Structure formats: C-alpha cells, structure tokens
Amino acid sequence: MQPQIDYAAVVGAIGDAVIVSDVHGRVIVWNASAQRMFGWTEAEAMGQRMDIIIPERLRQRHWEGYDKSMATGKTRYAHDVLRVPAVDKSGRAMSIAFTVFMLYGPDGQVNACGSVIRDETDRFAQDRALRKRVADLEAQVAAGGAGS
C-alpha cells in the first residue's frame, strides 16, 4: 500500500522557493522558502501578481511569455533552467534560477503555472568577479605585462 502524500507538506519542506500562480498570474501557492527568499509573507503574496518579484523592465516580456504558456499549456522552461534577475520586497536586485511546471484541470486545460526557484545572487556575483579577473589577466598577457 502506498503512503498518502501530503503535497502541501512537501511544498512547505522544499528548501527552494515554490510559487504557483493562476492563469491571471496571481499567486496561489507561496512556500516558506519563497518568503525567506523574497521577503513577502504568504499572506502578503497571496493574490498578488508575480510583478512583486519581477523587475519592472522585464515585466512586459514576462507577461508575453506567461500568457503564451497559459494559452498553449506549454513552456520551454519545463526542463531548461531559466536564469533571470528578480527583486525582493525591499527592492534589492537578485539573480534567480528556476524551472517551470504547468498544472492542468480535469478538462485538460492549463489552470496554473508554478516555479521552483533558487537564489543564485551570490554565485552570480562570484562568477562575474571571476570572469572579470580572467579578462584582466588575459589583457595583461596580451599586453606582455604578465610576469614580465
């Protein structure tokens, strides 16, 4: 006999943020990790549009893709990790990585879209610093200044 799975408990226990939004982009699931990551409590986030974590300059592109996914029931980010900027409640810029999943009703129509999100702000900053260091060293070598 298979054990009963409490899916709400699973979502609550996941260390990454789990956010689900309805066809209109309004939050319907916001786990504790989403609160920790973005600063919005579950009560504050519920019913809000995803704009609360999307930088203003990226909102139009986000909603075009979101609406297309809702209309078709498909997303190209189900298996590919998407890395984009985000913002937290205080307006702090972040770098996040996430995958997307679509949820369907009994009629087979998409009725929600969710994401599992990881904060990669520190890793992104470290990668940027490393790329800058490599570029600086390559420039020194090209100029004949390294070790001379």
Beta strands, then each sheet from edge to edge (+ up, - down):
strand 1: 17-22
strand 2: 27-30
strand 3: 82-87
strand 4: 93-104
strand 5: 110-119
sheet 1: 2+ 1- 5+ 4- 3+
end
